[in-house]
Amino acid sequence: MSLSKLIGVRTDEVQAKRERRKEARPGELLDAALDLFVEKGFAATRAEEVAARAGVSKGTLFLYFPSKEELFKAVVRENISGRFKEWNEEFQAFEGTTAEMVRACMTIWWERVGATKASGITKLIISEARNFPDIAAFYQQEVIAPGQDLVRRILKRGMDRGEFRVLDLDYATFSITAPMVFLIMMKHSLGACIPQDYPLDPQRYIASQVDLLLDGLQVRK
């Protein structure tokens, strides 16, 4: 191979690597931001820290996300709210009983969100929402409202099929979501208060909560 062709090949390889690196940056920035938001909270996380952890300059960070608020929103969409389409499709395709659906809903939520770093976002919101009303409004619109709507549809399915008794759906949804919030708080905050010889097992906790919920939800035969 001639020198000119060799130089051309190497130039193409370098360009290809740069393109791959450029494409990877948003994901790397979101991963770094999630880590820091969960570790330090929204207020204490600085943009330059996120950029440094992702291995880019602060200027590069702002090319993709013009503010820390927009970066946080992107983190929430990547890890939680962007998955509602998938979850709603699974709801539509579910063929089991509604009791089985409730159990699957809570178990899958733990596996896909609760057991991951993304669960720390909920703890962050609980801690800082009052100080950042725009972030709170965003989280309400993108996470809380769609989540409550999905749970509401699950419970209504049970009522429509004669599996669940008549419920006040506006408030019954909290019976499903409240245990999940408690589990997150135990994981990220309250767990430090629990003796080490009495750890909280998430799977046992969820199974127990589902059994209690279904005992109150299901129509007596």
N, C-alpha and C positions, 0 to 999 in steps of 0.2 A: 504494500500500500504506500502511495506517495505521501510525503510529508504534509502536503496541502490537504489531502483527503483525511489523513490522521488527525490533523488539527480540526478539520470540519466535524469529524465524528465526535471528538472530545468536546467541542463547543456545543454540539447537539445534546450530548449527555449532561453537560452542566446545565443547559437551559431546561432540559426535562426535569432534572432534580429540583431546580428552582421552582418550576411550575408545580411539581408535586408538593413542595414545601409550602408554596403559597396556598394551594388548595387545602392543606392540612391545618393552616393557621386558625381559622375560625373554631374548629373543633378543639384544638389545643388551648385556645383562649377560654373557651367555655368550660373545659375541664379544670383549668387553673382557677377560673373564677368560682366555680362550684366549690372547690376545695377551700378557698379563702373565705367565701361567704359563710360556709358552714363553720369553719374554724373561728372566725373573728367577728361575724355579723356583718350587716350591710354598712353601717356607719363607719366601722373601723377599717374596712377594706379599702385600700387605695388602688387607683388604677395602675400606678407604676409597679405595685406589688404583683398584680395579676400579670402584667406584661413581663416582668422579670421571671416569674415562675414558668411562664409559657416560652421563655427564651426569645422574646421579641422586644422591640422598643415600645415606649409609651405611644409614640406617634403611629406605629403600626396598629396598636390596639384601637386607637381612635379612627383609623381608616375603616375598620369593620364595625365598631360600636361607638357612636359619637358621644356617649356619656356613660357614666357608671350605671345610671338607671336603665338605659337601653341594654347594657350588658346583662344586668340582672334579669330583665324581661326575657332576654334570649336564653339565659340559663334555665328559667322556669319553663319556657316553651320546649326546650330541648329535652328536659328531663321529666316533665309532668304534663303540662297542658297539651303539648303536641301529640300526646298518646291517647287522647280521648277518642279520636277517630277510630283507632284500633280497638279500644275497649267497647265502643258502641257497636262496632261490627261484630264483635264476639257476643255481645248481648243479643243482637238480632239473630245470630246463628245458633244460640244455645237451645238445646232440645230437652234438657232434663227438667225436673221439677223446680219450682221457684225456691224451695228450701235448699236444693242443691246449688242453685244459682247464688243464693246469699252466701253459702259456705265458700263457693268458688270465688266470689267477688272479694271477700275479705282475705282469703288465702293468697290470691293472685296479687292483690294490692300490696300485701306484705312482701311477697317475693320480688315484685318489680319496682316498688318504690320504698316501702318501709325499711327493708333490709339493706338498702343502698344508701350512698351518701346523700342522695337527693332528698331523703326524709328530713335532713337538717334544714331544708328550706322552710318547712312548716314551723319548726322551732324558731327560726329567724323571724318569720312573720309574726308569730305570737309575741316575740320579744320587742319588735321594733315597729310594728304597724302603726301605732299611735303617733310615732314621731315622723313617719313618712306616709302621709295620707294618699299620695299618688300611687305609691307602691301597693298600699293596702287595697285601693280601688282596682288596680290592675289584677291583683291576686284574687280578689272577689270575682271579677269578671271572667278570668281565664282558668281558675282552678276550683274555687268554692262553688260557684253557680253551676258549672257543668257537672261537677261531682255530685252535687245534691240532685240535679236533674236525673242523672243516671240511676242513683239509688232510688229516687222517687219512681222511676219507670219500673225498676225491679219489684218494688213493693206493690205497685199498681198491677203488675202482671199477676202477682200472687192473688190479689183481690179479685181480678177479673176471671181468673181460673177457678175461683172458689177454694183456693188453698189457704189463703190468709183471711183473717177476720177483717171487718171494716175498720180502717185506720184513719187517723188524722195525718194525712201524708205530709203536711207542712212540718209537723213535728216528729213523726215517726222516722224520718230520714236521719235525725240526730242519733237515733238508737244504733244506727249502723256506723256513722262517722265518729261519734264520740269515743268509742273504744279504740279506734285507730289513732286518734289524736293522743289519747292517754299512752298508748304504746310508744309513740314517737317521743313523748315527753320523758318516759321512763328511759328510753334509749339515750337521749341527748342531755337530760338534766337530772331528773329525779332518781335515776338509777344509781347515782353517787350516794344516795341516802340509804340504799338497800344493803344489808349485810352481805358480804361476799359469799357466805355459805347458804344464801337464799336468793339465787339469781332468778330473774324472770325469764321463763322460756317462752318466746313469742308464739311458737306453734301451739303449745299447750294453752296459752292465754287465749289465742284466737278460737281454738276449738271449744273452750269453755264459754266464751262470749257468744259464739254462734248457737251453742246448745241452749243457753238461757234465752237468747233472742227468739229462736224458733219456737220455744215453749210458749212464749207470749204471743207470737205472730200467727201461729197455725190455728186453723179452725178445729175445734174439738170434735172428734168423731163420736 
